[in-house]
């Protein structure tokens, strides 16, 4: 899936407070450094079963935003789940938590932002919730909200 690069700084300059800026300092892990699309949301804690399930279905250019509670104890996505997201047409994944398989993720045509990495995988019990309003820092993200991400940060248009 191809997207033209965007600049979050330029978007903010054009739209100002109509866009919320996530202040948490996410790192880039995917091969696509600029991505955008409507949000799908998952809330889970140290369990990536729902992340795996959702990314195995067509994304149609959407961005999966995962509220992992900022936990870095377990990786909520690795190369196999990310490959599924890439193959299924997701624009990107934003994880308020950790990923793993950094070298493989960097080679994928997928936007991936996370707080950090940890080689430790989770168990898959599929505990959590899907497509409800989540919060990352002081920004609420509702399903369908537009998410814009690049190397400067993440903006949300609710």
Buried (B, 14 or more C-beta within 10 A) or exposed (E): BEBEEBBBEEBBEEEEEEBBBBEBEBEBBBBBBBBBBBBBBBBBBBBBBBBBBBBEEEBEBBBBBBBBEBBBEBBBBBBEBBBBBBBBBBBBBBBBBBBBBBEBBEEBEBBBBBBBBBEEBBEEEBEBEBBEEBEBEEBEBBBEBBBBBBEBBBBBBB
